[in-house]
């Protein structure tokens, strides 16, 4: 177990800073949280607290605290995700070990550790790392609760899932049916007591998530940031609409996951809906390496334990982990709203657990021919499917043949008569582990060697999100995970569709202190120790803003400035200009990733007009005029992302109205290659 955790830590922490900021959208929020406690509390994108990110702030709380303690730099922001990965592997090991022994626990933990999408997301600053940790921890507490019908352990499950809601909202609740079912079926207590315990756990979940929703509702809207991604500045609407049913059914700002740009060969958006989506071009190499084996194991364990006593632990485990796998997998396969390949990291613990549990249960029945044949089929299915997955890339062609050959040898050894199996056991086990783990482990390991940036990272040797961007599929784009509220194919900082493909080098110092003034001010000031990054690449073929780009290109100048979701800002003249400001916000620009790149490059607060894609109704033209009148904003930078994408007509969005007003009342100047307006000097 110690070796497993050490190996996982090395895998997840190795050369971690190579990806720079990773997703600059969330990195900027972490920087804001390190500068302002109010920004930390609300998950604001800027230290001046104009607008939040489009997710609840739990993940930003951790990154913001790390940045406040260790300084605003790549390692401080990415390392917490890696440590969450190590903790998730341990908790999965511990949960499986309790009922099936250390060997099954080690197999499950190792399978999770080398799942490609897990390696990717535990080295990245999207909220998914914390979400997986909380769900895995909740599975562990459910195991403990089911053992003794413990109300305390079950209540802790509710608390963990409540905080999962504060991490990525409704996605955290996809495991609820499985967790509730296993306790209702298998806990050693009377029916009434089991139901009361479930109600208590439900109450704990509501309280652990609801306190923050209540806080936001009670806090005067005039003194807190706008809730990005919502249409009415409330978390309720964000949770139930855009981040809730909109994800499942489409609409509410969600691009269709199965049609248009979201379907067919558009791998960044998960491919077409249907039962084969998890095995398709987009998601297959991320998560499906062990999926056939896990499904075989689930069916077999349920069949073997069908007539077992109610509290049978093997069946309970199948309900727990298999229920997690089936419910989440079916939702991911058929959801019509925005979905991206890296979402599948939420399936990794359940797949790994079922593989470990299934192997252990079948090994106990190894004297029976049927058990040996099923075990051999798990190995052969894994080897065969790995052969197909590796065939989708030109990376190390011989690897697929080696893994397939090992799988055939293992299957033959495991299917041998019981008398012969004893002599072939070592050969079968070694060959089985080699065939099952070679493809996924190799794919996971090479993921570590590739820098990933942007809103839609993908695992593997080159990362082919299909949406432009740099190494590792660092695509950003039309709207990351609020980033996914536009027509055609949109997504958010965690889900967008195009990127400049280059990550801004992370600053190595801590954020400096300073002051802000007026209105919504930051608690502590601005940092100027950030370094500007190299210029990135322009998106390849996807519209960034769904409308006309404002003059001057991106805020960093040219077409690539500003980036999307993990981009860079190479306009050193503009950076220097913003660094000299002393106002609450050094500048304002349309679109969240454009603002984020400028914030990270300068250490100052920048208003993201209209949120992710410029379509949020915040700030309004009247609010912006008040900020300017109060001397709270120094510059307006033309360009960026926005112009109405996902929010309707580009002429009617607040960000477009602001652009028109600025152009009519202030003089444009060129700074580097960016068009800038000095808001302190009217025409």
C-alpha positions as CSV (number, residue, x, y, z in Angstrom):
1,X,0.0,0.0,0.0
2,X,2.8,2.4,0.8
3,X,4.5,1.7,-2.5
4,X,1.2,2.3,-4.3
5,X,0.8,5.7,-2.7
6,X,4.4,6.6,-3.2
7,X,4.2,5.6,-6.9
8,X,0.9,7.5,-7.3
9,X,2.4,10.6,-5.7
10,X,5.4,10.5,-8.1
11,X,3.1,10.0,-11.1
12,X,0.9,12.9,-10.2
13,X,3.5,15.3,-8.9
14,X,6.2,14.7,-11.6
15,X,7.1,17.9,-13.5
16,X,3.7,19.3,-12.4
17,X,4.5,22.9,-13.3
18,X,5.1,22.0,-17.0
19,X,1.5,22.8,-17.6
20,X,1.9,26.3,-16.3
21,X,-1.5,27.6,-15.1
22,X,-3.4,24.7,-16.7
23,X,-6.8,26.2,-16.9
24,X,-6.2,29.9,-16.5
25,X,-9.9,30.6,-15.7
26,X,-9.6,28.7,-12.4
27,X,-6.0,29.8,-11.8
28,X,-7.1,33.4,-11.9
29,X,-9.9,32.7,-9.4
30,X,-7.3,31.2,-7.1
31,X,-5.2,34.3,-7.5
32,X,-8.2,36.5,-6.7
33,X,-8.9,34.4,-3.6
34,X,-5.3,34.8,-2.5
35,X,-5.7,38.6,-2.7
36,X,-9.2,39.1,-1.3
37,X,-11.0,37.0,1.3
38,X,-14.4,38.1,-0.2
39,X,-13.2,36.8,-3.6
40,X,-12.1,33.6,-1.9
41,X,-15.5,33.1,-0.2
42,X,-17.5,33.6,-3.4
43,X,-15.1,32.1,-5.9
44,X,-14.7,35.4,-7.7
45,X,-12.8,35.6,-10.9
46,X,-11.3,38.9,-9.9
47,X,-10.1,40.4,-6.6
48,X,-12.5,43.4,-7.1
49,X,-15.4,41.0,-6.9
50,X,-17.3,41.9,-10.1
51,X,-18.3,38.3,-11.1
52,X,-17.7,34.7,-10.0
53,X,-16.6,31.6,-11.9
54,X,-19.6,29.6,-13.1
55,X,-19.2,26.9,-10.5
56,X,-19.6,26.9,-6.7
57,X,-16.4,27.8,-4.9
58,X,-15.2,24.7,-3.0
59,X,-12.4,23.8,-5.4
60,X,-11.4,27.5,-5.5
61,X,-11.3,27.5,-1.7
62,X,-8.5,25.0,-1.6
63,X,-6.5,26.5,-4.5
64,X,-7.0,30.0,-3.1
65,X,-5.7,29.0,0.4
66,X,-2.7,27.2,-1.2
67,X,-1.9,30.3,-3.3
68,X,-2.3,32.5,-0.2
69,X,0.1,30.3,1.8
70,X,2.7,29.4,-0.9
71,X,2.3,32.3,-3.3
72,X,0.5,32.5,-6.7
73,X,2.4,30.0,-8.8
74,X,1.7,26.9,-10.8
75,X,2.8,24.5,-8.2
76,X,0.7,26.0,-5.4
77,X,-2.4,25.8,-7.7
78,X,-1.8,22.3,-9.2
79,X,-0.2,20.4,-6.3
80,X,-3.5,20.3,-4.2
81,X,-5.1,18.4,-7.1
82,X,-2.3,15.9,-7.2
83,X,-2.6,15.3,-3.4
84,X,-6.3,14.8,-3.8
85,X,-5.5,12.1,-6.3
86,X,-3.3,10.3,-3.9
87,X,-5.9,10.6,-1.2
88,X,-8.6,9.2,-3.6
89,X,-6.4,6.2,-4.4
90,X,-5.9,5.5,-0.7
91,X,-9.6,5.8,0.1
92,X,-10.5,3.5,-2.7
93,X,-7.9,1.0,-1.5
94,X,-9.3,1.2,2.1
95,X,-12.9,0.8,1.0
96,X,-12.3,-2.3,-1.1
97,X,-9.9,-3.8,1.4
98,X,-12.4,-3.7,4.2
99,X,-14.6,-6.3,2.6
100,X,-12.3,-8.1,0.1
101,X,-8.8,-8.0,1.5
102,X,-5.6,-6.1,0.7
103,X,-5.0,-7.7,-2.7
104,X,-8.3,-6.6,-4.1
105,X,-7.7,-3.2,-2.5
106,X,-4.3,-2.8,-4.1
107,X,-5.7,-3.9,-7.5
108,X,-8.5,-1.3,-7.3
109,X,-6.2,1.4,-6.1
110,X,-3.6,0.8,-8.8
111,X,-6.4,0.7,-11.5
112,X,-7.6,4.1,-10.4
113,X,-4.1,5.5,-10.2
114,X,-3.2,4.7,-13.8
115,X,-6.6,5.5,-15.4
116,X,-5.5,8.1,-18.1
117,X,-8.3,10.6,-17.3
118,X,-7.5,10.4,-13.6
119,X,-3.8,11.1,-14.2
120,X,-4.9,14.0,-16.3
121,X,-7.4,15.6,-13.9
122,X,-5.3,15.0,-10.8
123,X,-2.7,17.1,-12.4
124,X,-5.0,19.9,-13.4
125,X,-6.9,22.7,-11.8
126,X,-10.5,22.0,-12.8
127,X,-13.0,21.1,-9.9
128,X,-13.1,17.5,-10.9
129,X,-10.2,16.4,-8.7
130,X,-12.0,17.5,-5.5
131,X,-15.3,16.1,-6.8
132,X,-13.8,12.6,-7.2
133,X,-12.1,12.8,-3.8
134,X,-15.4,13.7,-2.1
135,X,-17.3,11.0,-3.9
136,X,-14.7,8.3,-3.1
137,X,-14.6,9.4,0.5
138,X,-18.4,9.2,0.6
139,X,-18.2,5.7,-0.8
140,X,-15.8,4.7,2.0
141,X,-18.1,6.1,4.7
142,X,-21.0,4.3,3.1
143,X,-19.1,1.1,3.4
144,X,-18.4,1.8,7.0
145,X,-22.0,2.7,7.6
146,X,-23.4,-0.4,5.9
147,X,-21.2,-2.7,8.0
148,X,-22.8,-1.8,11.3
149,X,-25.9,0.3,10.4
150,X,-24.1,3.3,11.6
151,X,-26.1,6.6,11.5
152,X,-22.9,8.6,12.1
153,X,-21.0,7.2,9.2
154,X,-24.0,7.6,6.9
155,X,-24.5,11.2,8.0
156,X,-20.8,11.8,7.1
157,X,-21.7,10.5,3.6
158,X,-24.3,13.1,3.4
159,X,-21.9,15.8,4.5
160,X,-19.3,14.8,1.9
161,X,-21.8,14.8,-0.9
162,X,-23.1,18.1,0.2
163,X,-19.6,19.5,-0.2
164,X,-19.5,17.7,-3.5
165,X,-22.5,19.9,-4.5
166,X,-20.4,22.9,-3.5
167,X,-17.7,21.6,-5.9
168,X,-19.6,20.8,-9.1
169,X,-23.3,20.9,-8.1
170,X,-25.7,18.3,-9.4
171,X,-23.0,15.9,-10.7
172,X,-22.1,15.0,-7.1
173,X,-25.6,13.6,-6.7
174,X,-25.3,11.0,-9.5
175,X,-23.9,8.5,-6.9
176,X,-26.8,9.0,-4.5
177,X,-29.1,6.2,-5.9
178,X,-26.3,3.6,-5.4
179,X,-25.3,4.8,-2.0
180,X,-28.9,4.9,-0.7
181,X,-29.8,1.6,-2.2
182,X,-26.8,-0.3,-0.7
183,X,-27.6,0.9,2.8
184,X,-31.3,0.3,2.4
185,X,-30.7,-3.3,1.2
186,X,-27.7,-4.4,3.2
187,X,-27.4,-2.5,6.5
188,X,-27.9,-4.9,9.4
189,X,-30.9,-3.2,10.9
190,X,-34.6,-3.1,10.7
191,X,-36.3,-1.4,7.8
192,X,-37.6,1.6,9.8
193,X,-34.2,2.2,11.3
194,X,-32.5,2.1,7.9
195,X,-35.0,4.6,6.5
196,X,-34.5,6.9,9.4
197,X,-30.8,6.8,8.9
198,X,-31.2,7.6,5.2
199,X,-33.4,10.6,6.1
200,X,-30.8,11.8,8.6
201,X,-28.1,11.5,6.0
202,X,-30.2,13.4,3.5
203,X,-30.7,16.2,6.1
204,X,-26.9,16.3,6.7
205,X,-26.4,16.6,2.9
206,X,-28.9,19.5,2.6
207,X,-27.3,21.4,5.5
208,X,-23.7,20.9,4.2
209,X,-24.7,22.3,0.8
210,X,-27.5,24.6,1.8
211,X,-25.6,26.8,4.3
212,X,-23.6,28.3,1.4
213,X,-26.7,28.8,-0.8
214,X,-28.4,30.5,2.1
215,X,-25.3,32.7,2.7
216,X,-25.3,33.8,-1.0
217,X,-29.1,34.5,-0.9
218,X,-28.9,36.5,2.4
219,X,-25.8,38.5,1.3
220,X,-26.9,41.7,-0.4
221,X,-26.5,41.4,-4.1
222,X,-25.1,44.9,-4.3
223,X,-22.1,44.0,-2.1
224,X,-21.2,40.6,-3.6
225,X,-20.1,39.4,-7.1
226,X,-22.6,38.4,-9.7
227,X,-23.1,34.6,-9.8
228,X,-21.7,33.8,-13.3
229,X,-23.7,31.4,-15.4
230,X,-27.0,32.3,-13.9
231,X,-29.6,34.6,-15.5
232,X,-30.9,36.1,-12.2
233,X,-27.8,36.3,-10.0
234,X,-28.7,33.3,-7.8
235,X,-27.1,29.9,-7.1
236,X,-30.5,28.2,-7.2
237,X,-31.0,29.1,-10.8
238,X,-27.4,28.1,-11.6
239,X,-27.8,24.7,-9.8
240,X,-31.2,23.8,-11.2
241,X,-30.8,25.3,-14.7
242,X,-27.4,25.7,-16.4
243,X,-25.5,23.4,-14.1
244,X,-28.4,21.1,-13.4
245,X,-31.3,19.9,-15.7
246,X,-29.7,21.9,-18.5
247,X,-26.8,19.5,-18.5
248,X,-29.1,16.5,-18.7
249,X,-31.8,17.7,-21.0
250,X,-29.9,20.4,-22.9
251,X,-31.0,24.0,-23.1
252,X,-30.5,26.5,-20.2
253,X,-27.3,27.6,-21.9
254,X,-26.0,24.1,-22.6
255,X,-24.8,23.2,-26.1
256,X,-26.2,19.9,-27.3
257,X,-23.8,17.1,-26.4
258,X,-25.0,14.8,-29.1
259,X,-25.7,16.9,-32.0
260,X,-24.3,19.8,-34.0
261,X,-20.8,20.6,-33.0
262,X,-21.2,18.4,-30.0
263,X,-21.7,15.2,-31.9
264,X,-20.1,13.1,-34.5
265,X,-16.4,13.6,-34.7
266,X,-16.2,16.5,-32.3
267,X,-14.2,14.8,-29.7
268,X,-14.0,17.8,-27.4
269,X,-17.8,17.5,-26.8
270,X,-17.9,13.8,-26.1
271,X,-19.3,12.5,-29.3
272,X,-22.8,11.4,-30.2
273,X,-25.2,10.4,-27.5
274,X,-25.9,6.7,-27.1
275,X,-24.7,3.6,-25.3
276,X,-21.4,3.6,-27.1
277,X,-20.4,7.1,-26.2
278,X,-18.1,5.9,-23.4
279,X,-16.3,3.7,-25.9
280,X,-16.1,6.3,-28.7
281,X,-13.3,8.3,-30.1
282,X,-13.7,11.1,-27.6
283,X,-14.0,9.2,-24.3
284,X,-12.7,5.7,-25.0
285,X,-9.0,6.3,-24.3
286,X,-9.9,8.5,-21.3
287,X,-11.9,6.0,-19.3
288,X,-12.9,2.7,-21.1
289,X,-9.7,0.6,-20.8
290,X,-11.1,-1.5,-17.9
291,X,-14.8,-0.8,-18.5
292,X,-15.5,-4.1,-20.3
293,X,-13.9,-6.0,-17.4
294,X,-15.8,-4.0,-14.8
295,X,-19.1,-4.7,-16.5
296,X,-18.4,-8.4,-16.7
297,X,-17.4,-8.4,-13.0
298,X,-20.6,-6.5,-12.0
299,X,-22.9,-9.0,-13.8
300,X,-21.0,-12.0,-12.4
301,X,-20.9,-10.8,-8.8
302,X,-24.7,-10.0,-8.9
303,X,-25.4,-13.4,-10.4
304,X,-23.3,-15.3,-7.9
305,X,-24.8,-13.5,-4.9
306,X,-28.4,-13.3,-6.2
307,X,-29.8,-15.6,-3.5
308,X,-27.3,-14.6,-0.8
309,X,-28.5,-13.2,2.5
310,X,-29.7,-9.6,2.5
311,X,-26.5,-8.3,4.2
312,X,-24.1,-10.2,1.9
313,X,-21.1,-7.9,1.4
314,X,-20.2,-9.0,-2.2
315,X,-23.7,-8.1,-3.4
316,X,-23.6,-4.9,-1.4
317,X,-20.3,-3.9,-3.0
318,X,-21.8,-4.6,-6.5
319,X,-24.8,-2.4,-5.7
320,X,-22.5,0.3,-4.4
321,X,-19.8,0.5,-7.0
322,X,-21.8,-1.0,-9.8
323,X,-24.7,1.4,-9.1
324,X,-22.3,4.3,-9.2
325,X,-20.9,3.0,-12.5
326,X,-24.3,2.3,-14.2
327,X,-26.1,5.5,-13.1
328,X,-23.2,7.9,-13.9
329,X,-22.3,6.0,-17.1
330,X,-25.9,6.1,-18.4
331,X,-26.3,9.8,-17.6
332,X,-23.0,10.6,-19.4
333,X,-24.0,8.4,-22.3
334,X,-27.3,10.0,-22.9
335,X,-27.2,13.6,-21.5
336,X,-28.1,16.1,-24.1
337,X,-26.4,19.1,-22.6
338,X,-22.7,19.9,-22.6
339,X,-20.3,17.1,-21.8
340,X,-16.6,16.7,-22.3
341,X,-14.3,13.7,-22.2
342,X,-12.6,14.6,-18.9
343,X,-16.0,14.4,-17.1
344,X,-15.5,10.6,-17.2
345,X,-13.0,10.9,-14.3
346,X,-16.1,10.6,-12.1
347,X,-16.4,6.9,-13.3
348,X,-12.8,5.9,-12.6
349,X,-13.2,4.9,-8.9
350,X,-16.3,2.7,-9.6
351,X,-14.6,1.0,-12.6
352,X,-11.4,0.3,-10.6
353,X,-13.4,-1.0,-7.6
354,X,-15.5,-3.4,-9.7
355,X,-12.3,-4.8,-11.4
356,X,-10.7,-5.4,-8.0
357,X,-13.8,-6.9,-6.4
358,X,-14.7,-9.0,-9.4
359,X,-11.2,-10.5,-9.7
360,X,-11.2,-11.4,-6.0
361,X,-14.7,-13.0,-6.0
362,X,-13.9,-15.0,-9.1
363,X,-10.6,-16.2,-7.7
364,X,-12.4,-17.6,-4.7
365,X,-14.4,-19.7,-7.1
366,X,-11.4,-20.7,-9.2
367,X,-12.0,-24.4,-8.7
368,X,-15.1,-24.0,-10.8
369,X,-14.7,-24.0,-14.6
370,X,-17.2,-21.2,-15.1
371,X,-15.3,-18.9,-12.7
372,X,-12.0,-19.5,-14.5
373,X,-13.7,-18.8,-17.9
374,X,-15.3,-15.6,-16.7
375,X,-12.0,-14.5,-15.2
376,X,-10.2,-15.3,-18.5
377,X,-12.9,-13.4,-20.3
378,X,-12.2,-10.3,-18.2
379,X,-8.6,-10.4,-19.0
380,X,-9.2,-11.2,-22.7
381,X,-11.8,-8.4,-23.0
382,X,-9.4,-5.9,-21.5
383,X,-6.5,-7.0,-23.8
384,X,-8.8,-6.9,-26.8
385,X,-10.3,-3.6,-26.1
386,X,-6.9,-2.1,-25.3
387,X,-5.8,-3.4,-28.7
388,X,-8.6,-1.4,-30.3
389,X,-7.9,1.8,-28.2
390,X,-4.2,1.7,-28.9
391,X,-5.0,1.3,-32.6
392,X,-6.6,4.7,-32.6
393,X,-3.2,6.3,-32.2
394,X,0.1,5.9,-34.0
395,X,1.9,6.0,-30.7
396,X,4.1,2.9,-30.1
397,X,2.3,0.5,-32.5
398,X,4.0,-2.6,-31.1
399,X,2.6,-2.0,-27.6
400,X,-0.9,-3.1,-28.6
401,X,0.4,-6.4,-29.9
402,X,2.4,-7.1,-26.7
403,X,-0.6,-6.4,-24.5
404,X,-2.8,-8.5,-26.7
405,X,-0.4,-11.4,-26.6
406,X,-0.1,-11.2,-22.9
407,X,-3.9,-11.2,-22.6
408,X,-4.2,-14.4,-24.7
409,X,-1.5,-16.1,-22.6
410,X,-3.2,-15.1,-19.4
411,X,-6.7,-16.2,-20.6
412,X,-5.4,-19.6,-21.6
413,X,-3.6,-20.0,-18.3
414,X,-6.6,-19.0,-16.3
415,X,-9.0,-21.2,-18.2
416,X,-6.8,-24.3,-17.7
417,X,-8.1,-27.2,-15.6
418,X,-7.9,-26.6,-11.8
419,X,-5.1,-29.1,-11.4
420,X,-3.0,-27.3,-14.0
421,X,-4.0,-23.8,-12.8
422,X,-1.9,-24.2,-9.7
423,X,1.3,-24.6,-11.8
424,X,0.2,-21.9,-14.2
425,X,-1.1,-19.5,-11.6
426,X,2.0,-17.3,-11.5
427,X,2.2,-17.1,-15.3
428,X,-1.5,-16.4,-15.6
429,X,-1.5,-13.7,-12.9
430,X,1.6,-12.0,-14.3
431,X,0.3,-12.1,-17.9
432,X,-3.1,-11.0,-16.8
433,X,-1.8,-8.0,-14.9
434,X,0.5,-7.2,-17.9
435,X,-2.3,-7.3,-20.4
436,X,-4.8,-5.5,-18.3
437,X,-2.5,-2.8,-17.1
438,X,0.0,-2.3,-19.9
439,X,-2.1,-0.2,-22.2
440,X,-3.8,2.0,-19.6
441,X,-0.6,2.4,-17.6
442,X,1.4,3.4,-20.6
443,X,-1.2,5.8,-21.8
444,X,-1.4,7.3,-18.3
445,X,2.3,7.6,-18.0
446,X,2.8,9.4,-21.3
447,X,0.1,11.8,-20.2
448,X,2.5,13.0,-17.5
449,X,5.1,14.0,-20.1
450,X,2.7,16.2,-22.0
451,X,1.9,19.8,-21.0
452,X,-1.8,20.4,-20.8
453,X,-3.5,23.8,-21.0
454,X,-7.0,25.1,-21.8
455,X,-10.5,24.2,-21.0
456,X,-10.7,20.8,-22.6
457,X,-7.5,18.8,-21.8
458,X,-7.2,15.2,-23.0
459,X,-4.9,12.5,-21.9
460,X,-2.4,10.5,-24.0
461,X,0.7,11.2,-26.0
462,X,-0.6,14.2,-28.0
463,X,-4.0,15.1,-26.7
464,X,-6.4,15.4,-29.6
465,X,-9.4,17.3,-28.4
466,X,-10.2,18.3,-31.9
467,X,-10.7,21.9,-30.9
468,X,-7.3,23.4,-31.4
469,X,-5.1,24.3,-28.6
470,X,-1.7,23.1,-27.5
471,X,-0.2,19.9,-26.2
472,X,-2.4,17.6,-24.4
473,X,-5.5,18.7,-26.0
474,X,-5.6,22.0,-24.1
475,X,-8.5,23.2,-26.0
476,X,-10.4,26.1,-24.7
477,X,-13.2,27.5,-26.5
478,X,-16.6,28.6,-27.1
479,X,-17.5,28.3,-23.6
480,X,-15.9,26.0,-21.1
481,X,-18.2,24.7,-18.4
482,X,-20.0,27.9,-18.7
483,X,-18.4,27.9,-21.2
484,X,-21.1,25.7,-22.4
485,X,-24.0,28.0,-22.7
486,X,-23.9,28.9,-26.4
487,X,-25.3,27.8,-29.6
488,X,-23.6,25.1,-31.6
489,X,-20.8,23.9,-29.4
490,X,-20.0,25.8,-26.2
491,X,-18.7,25.0,-22.9
492,X,-16.8,26.6,-19.9
493,X,-13.5,27.3,-18.3
494,X,-13.6,23.7,-17.7
495,X,-15.5,23.1,-20.9
496,X,-14.7,25.4,-23.7
497,X,-14.0,24.7,-27.4
498,X,-11.0,26.5,-28.5
499,X,-7.8,27.8,-27.1
500,X,-4.7,29.6,-27.9
501,X,-2.9,26.5,-27.0
502,X,-0.2,28.0,-24.9
503,X,0.0,28.3,-21.1
504,X,1.3,31.4,-19.5
505,X,4.4,30.7,-17.5
506,X,3.5,30.7,-13.8
507,X,4.8,33.4,-11.6
508,X,7.1,32.1,-8.9
509,X,6.5,34.7,-6.2
510,X,3.7,35.4,-3.8
511,X,1.0,37.9,-4.5
512,X,1.9,41.3,-3.2
513,X,-0.4,43.3,-1.0
514,X,-1.9,46.6,-1.9
515,X,-5.2,48.4,-1.8
516,X,-8.3,48.9,-3.7
517,X,-10.9,51.6,-3.5
518,X,-14.5,52.2,-3.8
519,X,-17.6,50.0,-4.2
520,X,-16.8,46.4,-4.5
521,X,-13.3,46.5,-3.4
522,X,-10.8,43.7,-2.8
523,X,-9.6,43.0,0.7
524,X,-6.0,43.2,-0.2
525,X,-4.6,44.7,-3.2
526,X,-2.8,43.6,-6.3
527,X,0.2,41.5,-7.1
528,X,2.7,42.5,-9.7
529,X,5.1,39.6,-9.5
530,X,3.5,37.6,-12.4
531,X,5.4,37.0,-15.6
532,X,3.8,37.4,-19.0
533,X,3.7,34.4,-21.2
534,X,4.6,33.5,-24.6
535,X,2.2,34.1,-27.4
536,X,-0.2,31.3,-28.2
537,X,-1.9,30.0,-31.3
538,X,-5.2,31.0,-32.6
539,X,-8.1,28.5,-32.6
540,X,-8.3,26.3,-35.6
541,X,-11.6,26.6,-37.2
542,X,-14.0,27.2,-34.3
543,X,-15.7,30.5,-33.7
544,X,-14.6,32.0,-30.4
545,X,-17.4,34.4,-29.7
546,X,-20.3,33.6,-31.8
547,X,-20.3,37.1,-33.2
548,X,-17.9,39.7,-34.4
549,X,-14.7,40.1,-32.5
550,X,-14.2,43.7,-31.4
551,X,-11.4,45.7,-32.9
552,X,-7.9,45.1,-31.9
553,X,-8.1,41.3,-31.7
554,X,-7.6,39.7,-28.3
555,X,-6.6,41.8,-25.3
556,X,-3.1,40.7,-25.6
557,X,-3.0,41.8,-29.2
558,X,-3.4,40.0,-32.5
559,X,-5.8,37.1,-32.9
560,X,-4.4,34.9,-30.3
561,X,-4.2,37.2,-27.4
562,X,-6.3,36.4,-24.4
563,X,-6.6,32.8,-25.2
564,X,-9.4,30.6,-24.0
565,X,-9.3,28.6,-20.9
566,X,-5.6,28.4,-20.5
567,X,-4.2,30.9,-22.8
568,X,-1.5,33.4,-22.7
569,X,-1.0,37.1,-22.9
570,X,2.1,38.2,-24.7
571,X,1.6,42.0,-24.8
572,X,4.3,43.1,-22.5
573,X,3.4,46.8,-23.1
574,X,-0.2,46.2,-22.1
575,X,0.8,44.2,-19.1
576,X,3.2,46.9,-17.9
577,X,0.4,49.5,-18.3
578,X,-2.1,47.5,-16.2
579,X,0.5,46.8,-13.5
580,X,0.9,50.5,-12.8
581,X,-2.7,51.0,-12.0
582,X,-4.0,51.5,-8.5
583,X,-7.8,51.3,-9.1
584,X,-10.0,48.5,-7.9
585,X,-9.8,47.0,-11.4
586,X,-6.9,47.8,-13.7
587,X,-9.1,47.1,-16.7
588,X,-12.1,45.5,-18.2
589,X,-12.4,43.2,-21.2
590,X,-15.1,41.0,-22.7
591,X,-15.0,37.4,-21.7
592,X,-13.7,35.5,-18.7
593,X,-10.6,33.9,-20.1
594,X,-9.4,37.1,-21.6
595,X,-9.7,38.7,-18.2
596,X,-8.1,35.7,-16.5
597,X,-5.0,35.8,-18.8
598,X,-4.5,39.5,-18.1
599,X,-5.0,38.9,-14.3
600,X,-2.4,36.2,-14.2
601,X,0.1,38.1,-16.4
602,X,-0.2,41.3,-14.3
603,X,-1.4,40.3,-10.8
604,X,-4.2,42.9,-11.0
605,X,-8.0,42.6,-11.0
606,X,-9.7,42.7,-14.4
607,X,-13.4,42.7,-14.9
608,X,-14.6,40.0,-17.2
609,X,-17.5,41.8,-18.9
610,X,-20.4,39.3,-19.4
611,X,-18.6,36.4,-17.7
612,X,-17.3,33.5,-19.6
613,X,-18.4,34.5,-23.1
614,X,-19.6,38.0,-22.7
615,X,-23.3,37.0,-22.5
616,X,-23.9,37.2,-18.7
617,X,-25.9,40.3,-17.8
618,X,-23.1,41.6,-15.5
619,X,-22.0,44.2,-15.1
620,X,-24.8,46.2,-16.7
621,X,-24.0,49.3,-18.7
622,X,-25.3,51.4,-15.7
623,X,-23.1,49.6,-13.3
624,X,-20.1,49.9,-15.5
625,X,-20.8,53.6,-15.9
626,X,-20.9,53.9,-12.1
627,X,-17.6,52.1,-11.8
628,X,-16.0,54.5,-14.3
629,X,-17.6,57.5,-12.6
630,X,-16.2,56.4,-9.2
631,X,-12.7,56.0,-10.7
632,X,-12.7,52.2,-10.1
633,X,-11.6,51.1,-13.6
634,X,-8.6,52.5,-15.5
635,X,-8.7,50.9,-18.9
636,X,-11.0,49.2,-21.3
637,X,-9.3,46.7,-23.6
638,X,-11.1,46.0,-26.9
639,X,-11.5,42.5,-28.1
640,X,-11.5,39.5,-25.8
641,X,-14.3,37.0,-26.0
642,X,-18.0,38.0,-26.1
643,X,-20.3,39.8,-28.4
644,X,-23.3,37.7,-27.5
645,X,-22.3,34.1,-27.8
646,X,-24.9,32.0,-26.1
647,X,-26.6,35.1,-24.8
648,X,-28.5,36.2,-27.9
649,X,-27.8,39.0,-30.3
650,X,-24.3,40.4,-30.0
651,X,-25.8,44.0,-30.2
652,X,-28.0,43.5,-27.1
653,X,-25.6,41.9,-24.6
654,X,-24.5,44.2,-21.8
655,X,-20.8,43.7,-22.8
656,X,-21.6,44.8,-26.3
657,X,-23.5,47.9,-25.0
658,X,-20.5,48.7,-22.8
659,X,-18.2,48.4,-25.8
660,X,-20.4,50.8,-27.8
661,X,-20.6,53.3,-25.0
662,X,-16.8,53.2,-24.4
663,X,-16.1,53.7,-28.1
664,X,-18.4,56.7,-28.2
665,X,-17.0,58.5,-25.1
666,X,-13.3,57.6,-24.9
667,X,-10.4,57.7,-27.3
668,X,-8.8,54.6,-28.6
669,X,-5.0,54.1,-28.4
670,X,-2.8,51.2,-29.4
671,X,-0.8,49.5,-26.8
672,X,1.4,46.9,-28.4
673,X,-1.1,45.3,-30.7
674,X,-4.1,45.9,-28.4
675,X,-6.7,48.6,-28.7
676,X,-7.1,50.3,-25.3
677,X,-9.3,53.1,-23.9
678,X,-8.2,55.2,-21.0
679,X,-11.4,55.5,-18.9
680,X,-9.9,58.3,-16.8
681,X,-9.8,60.6,-19.7
682,X,-13.1,61.2,-21.6
683,X,-13.2,62.7,-25.1
